[in-house]
Amino acid sequence: MTVPTTAPADPVFHAKINPLIKPFLVVQIGLTMVMTVIGIPLAVLWFLGLGRWWAQHYYDKLECHLSDKTLRYRKGILVQVEKTIPLENIQDVTFIEGPILRYFQLSTLKFETAGSGAGQANDMRLTGIVDAHDFRNRILAARDKLKQEQRGPGTASVSDAQLAALRAIEAKLDQIIGLMQR
């Protein structure tokens, strides 16, 4: 008697988050507070320790997982946000690294997905991934592998509608050839 085996779970790659995102967040949010007149008293409390406490808890909640079909990112303390993008919808992954991010040895990955246009608020940005270039390449390779598996080995990427149109053209050409041979 054989025991049925179950398929293994999706292999998941857990991206590491750079701990330097904590001081980056403290500085970024603190400077935003300083730029507003109302936020200056809050900025004092922020820089005296509230910011470090908040950044540590925020860092503890950060997660990023890449499976063979999806990319999942989770963040937030009071309001937790979890975004999942099917790899097949990812059109491009942009690598962003400005002077402040470079100072903290950080970078941002921005994802352009199918169906999202410029200016839409539902895009996904990941800041603080360790070795972001390698992670970007992993995502794109997983996306390409998934698309190849969906197409099947050796099949051309022709839609059913295109195939039907080509067959109709072929039938018309056969009719024309038949008429010309009479």
ChimeraX attribute file (.defattr): number of C-alpha atoms within 10 A of each C-alpha:
attribute: neighborCount
match mode: 1-to-1
recipient: residues
	/A:1	3
	/A:2	4
	/A:3	5
	/A:4	6
	/A:5	6
	/A:6	6
	/A:7	6
	/A:8	6
	/A:9	7
	/A:10	11
	/A:11	11
	/A:12	14
	/A:13	15
	/A:14	13
	/A:15	17
	/A:16	16
	/A:17	20
	/A:18	17
	/A:19	17
	/A:20	16
	/A:21	22
	/A:22	21
	/A:23	15
	/A:24	19
	/A:25	18
	/A:26	22
	/A:27	18
	/A:28	12
	/A:29	15
	/A:30	20
	/A:31	15
	/A:32	13
	/A:33	18
	/A:34	15
	/A:35	11
	/A:36	11
	/A:37	9
	/A:38	10
	/A:39	15
	/A:40	16
	/A:41	12
	/A:42	15
	/A:43	22
	/A:44	15
	/A:45	12
	/A:46	20
	/A:47	15
	/A:48	11
	/A:49	12
	/A:50	14
	/A:51	20
	/A:52	17
	/A:53	13
	/A:54	16
	/A:55	20
	/A:56	16
	/A:57	13
	/A:58	18
	/A:59	20
	/A:60	14
	/A:61	13
	/A:62	18
	/A:63	16
	/A:64	20
	/A:65	16
	/A:66	22
	/A:67	17
	/A:68	17
	/A:69	18
	/A:70	20
	/A:71	20
	/A:72	15
	/A:73	19
	/A:74	15
	/A:75	17
	/A:76	14
	/A:77	14
	/A:78	7
	/A:79	7
	/A:80	11
	/A:81	11
	/A:82	13
	/A:83	13
	/A:84	14
	/A:85	17
	/A:86	14
	/A:87	23
	/A:88	18
	/A:89	16
	/A:90	19
	/A:91	14
	/A:92	14
	/A:93	18
	/A:94	13
	/A:95	16
	/A:96	16
	/A:97	15
	/A:98	10
	/A:99	10
	/A:100	13
	/A:101	17
	/A:102	11
	/A:103	11
	/A:104	16
	/A:105	15
	/A:106	24
	/A:107	24
	/A:108	18
	/A:109	20
	/A:110	17
	/A:111	20
	/A:112	19
	/A:113	19
	/A:114	11
	/A:115	9
	/A:116	14
	/A:117	11
	/A:118	7
	/A:119	7
	/A:120	8
	/A:121	8
	/A:122	11
	/A:123	15
	/A:124	15
	/A:125	16
	/A:126	17
	/A:127	18
	/A:128	25
	/A:129	22
	/A:130	17
	/A:131	14
	/A:132	21
	/A:133	14
	/A:134	11
	/A:135	18
	/A:136	19
	/A:137	12
	/A:138	14
	/A:139	23
	/A:140	18
	/A:141	14
	/A:142	20
	/A:143	22
	/A:144	15
	/A:145	15
	/A:146	16
	/A:147	15
	/A:148	14
	/A:149	10
	/A:150	11
	/A:151	12
	/A:152	11
	/A:153	8
	/A:154	7
	/A:155	9
	/A:156	8
	/A:157	10
	/A:158	9
	/A:159	9
	/A:160	9
	/A:161	9
	/A:162	11
	/A:163	11
	/A:164	11
	/A:165	12
	/A:166	12
	/A:167	12
	/A:168	12
	/A:169	12
	/A:170	12
	/A:171	12
	/A:172	12
	/A:173	12
	/A:174	12
	/A:175	12
	/A:176	11
	/A:177	11
	/A:178	10
	/A:179	9
	/A:180	8
	/A:181	7
	/A:182	5
